[in-house]
Amino acid sequence: MNGVSIMVSFLAPMLALILLLARLARALRWQPRGAGWCVGLGLLSLGVLFLPVGGFPLARVLVVFQDHWSVPLLAWLVAGVAKTFFNTELLRAEDRRAMWIFGSVSGLFLYPLALGLGPVDSFAWGWRFGPLFVVVGIVAMMLQCRRNRLGLVLLLTFCAWLARLPESGNLWDCLIDPVFFFASLGCLASSLIRKPKAV
């Protein structure tokens, strides 16, 4: 695994842990705002992720259960941190909804076929230029035309693939991961059940 991939394996859990700790701080009636809180909770999160488990840092042990983190998930987490600590909305409500739809549709298309529940193995399409690249490229351009920021996230995903960010070299690993898929399904279902509103 290259150095960038190792860094990413720490980045996603660190961002998620920062958000979890910020929620805990709010439950204790503190106000986690600003760079000081962000850096402090970030260092605390790194400390937790470097705790040794079986001779390996905790973040590297998590790779056993989740071997890659997608670019859309990282963008979602970064946006959450920006909103929590700096009140900066990197992803608007419509951007997040588009992300949930993309994550849900991608996962529902990829995982059943990759598990052999269909006539083709869709995961194989991510190794080289082909229909997957064309479809994602068209979706990214359409979103960009609509000024939806998921379009930019998908362009960053292409850049991550070109930089060989995932160890596998497969575009699917940049586009989707199980955590992003299930989180997208949950958020999309929740948004459909209750009255539409920003989350």
MIMAR-639013 format. One line per field, with one value per residue (C-alpha): residue in one letter; x, y, z. Coordinates in nm, 2 decimals, always signed. Each point is the difference from the previous one (the first is absolute). Layout:
residuo <- A,...
X <- X,...
Y <- Y,...
Z <- Z,...
//
This chain:
residuo <- M,N,G,V,S,I,M,V,S,F,L,A,P,M,L,A,L,I,L,L,L,A,R,L,A,R,A,L,R,W,Q,P,R,G,A,G,W,C,V,G,L,G,L,L,S,L,G,V,L,F,L,P,V,G,G,F,P,L,A,R,V,L,V,V,F,Q,D,H,W,S,V,P,L,L,A,W,L,V,A,G,V,A,K,T,F,F,N,T,E,L,L,R,A,E,D,R,R,A,M,W,I,F,G,S,V,S,G,L,F,L,Y,P,L,A,L,G,L,G,P,V,D,S,F,A,W,G,W,R,F,G,P,L,F,V,V,V,G,I,V,A,M,M,L,Q,C,R,R,N,R,L,G,L,V,L,L,L,T,F,C,A,W,L,A,R,L,P,E,S,G,N,L,W,D,C,L,I,D,P,V,F,F,F,A,S,L,G,C,L,A,S,S,L,I,R,K,P,K,A,V
X <- +0.00,+0.14,+0.05,-0.30,-0.23,+0.13,-0.07,-0.36,-0.05,+0.05,-0.18,-0.36,-0.01,+0.16,-0.26,-0.28,+0.14,+0.04,-0.37,-0.10,+0.21,-0.16,-0.34,+0.10,+0.13,-0.33,-0.18,+0.21,-0.12,+0.34,+0.02,+0.26,+0.06,+0.31,+0.35,+0.11,-0.28,+0.06,+0.37,-0.04,-0.26,+0.21,+0.31,-0.21,-0.15,+0.34,+0.12,-0.29,+0.07,+0.37,-0.09,+0.17,-0.22,+0.18,+0.32,-0.17,-0.16,-0.38,-0.06,+0.19,-0.19,-0.32,+0.12,-0.09,-0.37,+0.02,+0.29,-0.06,-0.18,-0.17,+0.06,-0.37,+0.00,+0.31,-0.16,-0.31,+0.21,+0.21,-0.33,-0.13,+0.31,-0.01,-0.36,+0.05,+0.30,-0.01,-0.36,+0.11,-0.24,+0.22,-0.28,-0.35,-0.32,-0.04,+0.36,-0.03,-0.33,+0.17,+0.28,-0.24,-0.17,+0.34,+0.12,-0.32,-0.03,+0.37,+0.00,-0.32,+0.15,+0.35,-0.03,-0.26,+0.17,+0.34,-0.13,-0.11,-0.37,-0.01,+0.13,+0.31,+0.26,-0.04,+0.31,+0.21,-0.11,+0.20,+0.34,+0.03,-0.18,-0.34,-0.38,+0.05,+0.23,-0.23,-0.31,+0.17,+0.16,-0.34,-0.16,+0.28,-0.05,-0.37,+0.04,+0.25,-0.24,-0.26,+0.26,-0.04,+0.33,-0.02,+0.12,+0.33,+0.03,-0.03,+0.27,+0.22,-0.08,+0.14,+0.31,+0.04,-0.03,+0.26,+0.23,-0.05,-0.13,-0.17,+0.24,-0.21,+0.01,-0.38,-0.22,-0.28,+0.22,+0.02,-0.38,-0.16,+0.07,-0.23,-0.02,-0.09,-0.26,-0.18,+0.02,-0.14,-0.29,-0.08,+0.01,-0.20,-0.26,-0.02,-0.04,-0.29,-0.18,+0.00,-0.09,+0.28,+0.24,+0.37,+0.20
Y <- +0.00,+0.34,+0.29,+0.19,-0.30,-0.04,+0.37,-0.03,-0.31,+0.24,+0.30,-0.14,-0.15,+0.31,+0.23,-0.23,-0.01,+0.38,+0.03,-0.25,+0.18,+0.33,-0.15,-0.13,+0.35,+0.15,-0.26,+0.13,+0.35,+0.11,+0.20,-0.17,+0.29,+0.14,-0.12,-0.07,-0.25,-0.16,-0.04,-0.12,-0.27,-0.09,-0.06,-0.20,-0.21,-0.07,-0.11,-0.25,-0.12,-0.06,-0.22,-0.33,-0.30,-0.33,+0.19,+0.23,+0.35,-0.02,+0.18,-0.27,-0.28,+0.16,-0.09,-0.36,+0.11,+0.29,-0.01,+0.33,+0.33,+0.16,+0.36,+0.09,-0.12,+0.20,+0.31,-0.06,-0.03,+0.31,+0.20,-0.12,+0.12,+0.34,+0.05,-0.11,+0.21,+0.29,+0.02,-0.03,-0.19,-0.18,-0.23,+0.15,-0.20,-0.07,-0.11,-0.24,-0.14,-0.06,-0.17,-0.23,-0.09,-0.06,-0.22,-0.20,-0.06,-0.08,-0.25,-0.17,-0.04,-0.10,-0.24,-0.25,-0.04,-0.02,-0.28,-0.20,+0.09,+0.09,-0.08,+0.22,+0.11,+0.38,+0.04,-0.10,+0.31,+0.22,-0.13,+0.18,+0.26,-0.11,+0.05,+0.08,+0.29,+0.13,-0.02,+0.16,+0.27,+0.09,+0.01,+0.22,+0.25,+0.01,+0.07,+0.27,+0.17,+0.00,+0.14,-0.30,-0.05,-0.38,+0.06,+0.15,-0.30,-0.24,+0.19,-0.03,-0.37,-0.03,+0.19,-0.24,-0.30,+0.15,+0.05,-0.37,+0.10,-0.34,-0.29,-0.20,+0.25,-0.05,+0.30,-0.16,+0.02,+0.38,+0.03,-0.21,-0.19,-0.20,+0.28,+0.26,-0.23,-0.09,+0.36,+0.12,-0.25,+0.10,+0.38,-0.03,-0.22,+0.24,+0.30,-0.17,-0.10,+0.34,+0.33,+0.13,+0.23,+0.08,-0.25
Z <- +0.00,-0.10,+0.24,-0.12,+0.05,+0.35,+0.07,-0.13,+0.22,+0.30,-0.15,-0.03,+0.36,+0.14,-0.16,+0.12,+0.35,+0.01,-0.09,+0.26,+0.27,-0.10,+0.04,+0.35,+0.09,-0.10,+0.22,+0.29,-0.08,-0.14,-0.32,-0.24,-0.24,-0.17,-0.09,+0.35,+0.06,-0.34,+0.05,+0.35,-0.08,-0.31,+0.21,+0.25,-0.28,-0.15,+0.34,+0.02,-0.35,+0.08,+0.30,-0.05,-0.06,-0.06,-0.09,-0.25,+0.03,+0.04,-0.33,-0.18,+0.18,-0.14,-0.35,+0.07,+0.01,-0.25,-0.24,-0.18,+0.05,-0.30,-0.10,+0.04,+0.35,+0.08,-0.16,+0.22,+0.31,-0.08,-0.06,+0.33,+0.18,-0.18,+0.10,+0.36,+0.08,-0.24,-0.10,-0.37,-0.23,-0.25,-0.10,-0.02,+0.07,-0.38,-0.02,+0.28,-0.14,-0.33,+0.18,+0.18,-0.32,-0.17,+0.29,+0.02,-0.38,-0.04,+0.29,-0.11,-0.35,+0.11,+0.30,-0.12,-0.34,+0.16,+0.23,-0.30,+0.01,-0.37,-0.34,+0.02,+0.25,+0.02,+0.21,-0.30,-0.18,+0.23,-0.11,-0.33,-0.21,-0.10,+0.07,+0.37,-0.08,-0.27,+0.22,+0.31,-0.23,-0.15,+0.35,+0.12,-0.29,+0.04,+0.37,-0.07,-0.25,+0.28,+0.24,+0.22,+0.20,-0.03,-0.36,+0.14,+0.25,-0.29,-0.19,+0.31,-0.01,-0.35,+0.12,+0.29,-0.24,-0.24,+0.30,+0.09,+0.34,+0.06,+0.03,-0.24,-0.28,-0.05,-0.06,+0.20,+0.31,-0.04,-0.07,+0.27,+0.32,+0.23,+0.26,-0.25,-0.16,+0.32,+0.13,-0.33,+0.01,+0.36,-0.06,-0.33,+0.17,+0.30,-0.24,-0.18,+0.32,+0.16,-0.14,-0.24,+0.19,+0.02,+0.21
//
